[in-house]
């Protein structure tokens, strides 16, 4: 687990890259068109929880380089979403959220579209 170290007047502050990744995930999910932050494989809820516990192929990675963060997110988008427009909104929201909450400079927000979520069927039509 990498840490971002900062000196404060009363001591020091360390922010783990896992915290930065969680902030990025939450910020991405706020954007319309993002179905989930995931590597795109269809998994049951229990399987997802197990994979998160053992930290296998995280859908969000944060690399710290010279005090700045490079963030990569794997997204599943909703069918019908204009991906380039949604991607710009995600990049902007993630960068703003991480920088505002942590004061860590975000140099890049890379997105991988790992899957497509079909719109749920209309229950009224059944």
Secondary structure, DSSP 8 states (H G I E B T S, - for coil): --EEEEEETTEEEEEEHHHHHHHHHHHHHTSTTEEEES-S----HHHHHHHHHHT-S-SEEEEEETTEEEEEEEEEEETT--HHHHHHHHHHHHHHHHHHHH--EEEEEEEEEEEEE-----GGG-
